[in-house]
Amino acid sequence: MTRISTAVRGLVTTLAALLAVTAAPAAQAKTEPKAPDDFVALRSVDPTIIQEMRYVTPHNFVGEPIDGYRQPLCILTRPAAEALHKAQLRLLRQGYSLKVYDCYRPQRAVDHFVRWAKDLDDQEMKAEFYPNVDKTRLFADGYIAEKSGHSRGSTVDLTIVRLPAKPTRPYHPGQPLAPCFAPQGERFPDNSVDMGTGYDCFDTLSHTLDPRIQGTQRANRLLLKNTLEDVGLVNLPEEWWHFTYKPEPHPDTYFDFPVSARSLAGRH
């Protein structure tokens, strides 16, 4: 029995080794999904548009870099990128530039948002991004969802910057936070014009036409909205920064390729 047991153990060990060797090439062969051919880097269409890609940094409502953001790169479908180029030309003549915060967003990033929203103990960034919203309400109030139009590739979050653009002070994790709807001089500094709230502010003050937003702040929102809608980008009424190119090239597809130059497979 001892010899048989030894032989069986030897056979099992040999089979395990063979399986490991077979599995290794398969694991190595697994590649990330690529972007479809009609996706482009925004810089290849308009290098003058400023890019401050928030989700590759810890300065966002989660408080850490988001899954799937490998590089600070704006990727969009070509029609959306070309529409932004048209809008940029108009704004440049008026002494302004567009600045994008987020463009295409992989599904794995949306999944990261969902996991964070379900973790009610993680409130690290509440004081800035959702000071008046109970985290238990993020799904019910529509701030977080399991799918995002950004994953279809034609939605962009952006603002306007007066030229010449001043540098934005970097965010340092752990620094004191101010509410995203505080006066411009008190909230986190951004080189954009005053829109009444910061980007990704979970509050009804972020509604584009909220009646409490008046004067210069309202004029700035309308400048962004009217300029973009003239070139085919439609605003989401609940977020002054959120626009989608219509008609969308991929209205029913949610992509998951990473935000990186490699996802564009050598295209320029």
C-alpha positions in Angstrom: 0.0 0.0 0.0 2.9 2.3 0.8 4.4 1.9 -2.7 1.0 2.5 -4.3 0.3 5.6 -2.2 3.8 6.9 -3.1 3.1 6.3 -6.8 -0.3 8.0 -6.6 1.2 11.0 -4.9 3.9 11.2 -7.6 1.3 11.0 -10.3 -0.7 13.8 -8.8 2.4 16.0 -8.4 3.3 15.4 -12.1 -0.2 16.2 -13.2 -0.3 19.4 -11.2 3.0 20.5 -12.6 1.7 19.8 -16.2 -1.4 21.8 -15.5 0.6 24.7 -14.1 2.8 24.8 -17.2 -0.2 24.6 -19.5 -2.0 27.4 -17.6 0.9 29.8 -17.5 1.0 30.5 -21.3 -2.8 30.9 -21.3 -2.7 33.5 -18.5 0.2 35.3 -20.2 -1.8 35.2 -23.5 -4.8 37.1 -21.9 -4.8 40.6 -23.4 -6.7 43.7 -22.4 -9.6 44.7 -24.7 -8.8 47.4 -27.3 -10.8 50.4 -28.3 -12.9 50.2 -31.5 -11.4 51.9 -34.6 -13.6 55.0 -34.2 -12.1 55.9 -30.8 -9.3 58.5 -30.7 -7.2 60.4 -28.2 -8.6 63.9 -28.0 -5.1 65.3 -28.3 -4.9 63.9 -31.8 -7.9 66.0 -32.8 -7.3 69.1 -30.7 -4.1 69.4 -28.7 -5.1 72.8 -27.4 -7.9 71.5 -25.1 -6.6 71.3 -21.5 -6.8 67.9 -19.8 -7.0 67.5 -16.1 -8.0 63.8 -15.8 -9.3 63.6 -12.3 -9.8 59.8 -12.0 -6.2 58.9 -12.6 -5.5 60.9 -9.4 -6.7 60.6 -5.8 -8.6 64.0 -6.0 -12.1 62.6 -6.6 -15.0 61.5 -4.5 -13.5 58.1 -3.9 -10.2 59.5 -2.7 -7.9 57.2 -4.8 -7.0 56.5 -8.5 -9.9 54.7 -10.1 -9.7 51.2 -11.7 -9.0 51.3 -15.4 -7.3 54.7 -15.6 -3.8 53.9 -16.6 -2.8 57.3 -18.0 -4.1 60.8 -17.9 -5.6 60.6 -21.3 -8.9 61.7 -22.8 -10.3 59.1 -25.2 -13.6 59.7 -27.1 -15.3 58.6 -30.2 -14.1 60.6 -33.2 -17.4 62.5 -33.7 -17.4 63.6 -30.1 -13.8 64.7 -30.3 -14.4 66.6 -33.5 -17.4 68.4 -31.9 -15.2 69.5 -29.0 -12.6 70.8 -31.5 -15.3 73.0 -33.1 -16.4 74.3 -29.7 -12.8 75.0 -28.8 -12.2 77.1 -31.9 -15.2 79.3 -30.9 -14.0 79.7 -27.3 -10.4 80.4 -28.3 -11.6 83.5 -30.2 -13.2 84.7 -27.0 -10.1 84.1 -24.8 -11.2 80.8 -23.3 -10.3 77.1 -23.5 -12.1 74.0 -22.7 -10.7 71.8 -20.0 -11.8 68.1 -19.7 -12.0 66.2 -16.4 -13.2 62.9 -17.7 -14.0 61.3 -21.1 -14.4 57.6 -21.9 -14.8 55.7 -18.7 -14.3 51.9 -18.6 -16.9 49.7 -17.0 -14.4 48.6 -14.4 -14.2 52.2 -13.2 -18.0 52.3 -12.8 -17.8 49.0 -10.8 -15.2 50.7 -8.6 -17.6 53.6 -7.9 -20.4 51.1 -7.1 -18.2 49.2 -4.6 -17.2 52.5 -3.0 -20.8 53.6 -2.7 -21.8 50.4 -0.9 -19.0 50.8 1.6 -20.8 53.2 4.0 -17.7 53.4 6.3 -15.6 55.1 3.7 -16.4 58.7 3.9 -12.9 60.1 3.4 -13.9 62.7 0.8 -17.4 63.6 2.0 -16.5 67.0 3.3 -15.7 68.1 -0.3 -17.8 66.1 -2.7 -21.0 65.3 -0.9 -21.2 67.3 2.4 -25.0 67.5 2.4 -25.8 64.0 1.0 -26.0 60.9 3.2 -24.0 58.2 1.5 -26.9 55.8 1.8 -28.7 58.0 -0.7 -26.1 58.0 -3.5 -27.9 55.3 -5.6 -31.5 56.5 -4.9 -30.6 60.2 -5.7 -28.8 59.2 -8.9 -25.3 60.2 -8.1 -24.0 56.6 -8.6 -25.3 54.0 -11.0 -24.2 50.6 -12.2 -23.9 51.9 -15.8 -22.5 55.2 -17.1 -22.9 56.9 -20.5 -19.2 57.6 -20.3 -18.6 53.9 -21.0 -20.2 54.3 -24.4 -17.4 56.7 -25.4 -19.3 59.9 -26.4 -19.8 61.6 -23.0 -17.4 64.1 -21.5 -17.1 66.1 -18.3 -15.6 69.5 -18.8 -15.4 73.2 -18.0 -14.0 76.5 -19.3 -10.7 78.2 -18.5 -9.9 81.8 -19.1 -6.6 82.2 -21.0 -3.8 82.3 -20.3 -4.5 79.3 -18.1 -3.1 79.4 -14.6 -1.7 76.2 -13.1 -3.9 74.3 -10.7 -2.5 73.5 -7.3 -2.0 69.8 -6.8 -4.1 67.9 -4.3 -2.4 66.2 -1.5 -4.3 63.3 0.2 -5.2 64.1 3.8 -5.3 67.9 3.3 -8.3 69.8 4.8 -11.3 69.7 2.5 -13.8 72.5 1.7 -17.4 71.9 0.4 -17.6 71.8 -3.4 -20.3 74.5 -3.3 -18.3 76.9 -1.1 -17.4 80.3 -2.6 -14.8 80.0 -5.3 -12.1 81.4 -3.0 -12.8 78.8 -0.3 -13.3 75.6 -2.3 -10.4 73.5 -3.8 -8.7 75.9 -6.3 -9.3 75.2 -9.9 -8.1 77.3 -12.8 -11.6 77.2 -14.4 -14.1 80.1 -14.5 -16.5 80.1 -11.5 -19.3 77.7 -12.2 -20.9 77.9 -8.7 -19.6 74.5 -7.7 -16.6 72.4 -8.2 -16.5 69.3 -10.5 -18.4 66.2 -9.3 -20.2 68.1 -6.6 -23.0 65.8 -5.4 -25.6 68.6 -4.7 -28.6 70.1 -6.4 -26.6 73.3 -6.8 -24.8 71.4 -9.6 -28.0 71.3 -11.7 -27.2 73.4 -14.7 -30.1 75.8 -14.4 -30.5 75.8 -10.6 -32.2 79.1 -9.9 -29.8 79.8 -7.0 -27.0 80.1 -9.4 -27.1 83.6 -10.9 -24.8 86.4 -12.2 -21.4 85.5 -13.5 -21.7 81.9 -12.4 -24.9 81.4 -14.4 -23.4 83.2 -17.4 -20.4 80.9 -17.3 -22.6 77.8 -17.3 -24.7 79.1 -20.2 -21.5 79.9 -22.2 -20.4 76.3 -21.8 -23.9 74.8 -22.4 -24.7 77.0 -25.5 -21.3 76.6 -27.1 -21.4 72.8 -26.8 -25.0 72.3 -27.7 -24.4 74.3 -30.9 -22.0 71.6 -32.0 -24.1 68.6 -31.0 -23.2 67.9 -27.4 -26.2 67.7 -25.1 -26.1 68.7 -21.4 -27.3 66.5 -18.6 -29.5 68.9 -16.6 -28.3 67.5 -13.2 -24.6 68.2 -13.9 -23.4 71.4 -15.5 -20.2 69.7 -16.6 -21.7 66.6 -18.3 -22.3 66.5 -22.0 -23.0 63.7 -24.6 -22.5 63.9 -28.3 -25.7 63.0 -30.2 -26.3 60.8 -32.1 -24.0 58.4 -30.2 -22.0 56.0 -32.4 -22.4 53.3 -29.7 -25.7 54.0 -27.9 -26.1 50.5 -26.4 -22.5 49.3 -25.8 -20.6 49.8 -22.5 -16.8 49.3 -23.2 -14.2 48.2 -20.7 -10.8 48.8 -22.4 -8.4 50.7 -20.1 -7.7 54.4 -20.4 -4.3 54.2 -22.0 -2.5 54.9 -25.2 -2.1 51.1 -25.7 -5.9 50.7 -25.9 -5.8 52.7 -29.1 -3.6 50.1 -30.8 -1.1 52.4 -32.3 -3.6 54.9 -33.8 -2.6 58.6 -33.7 
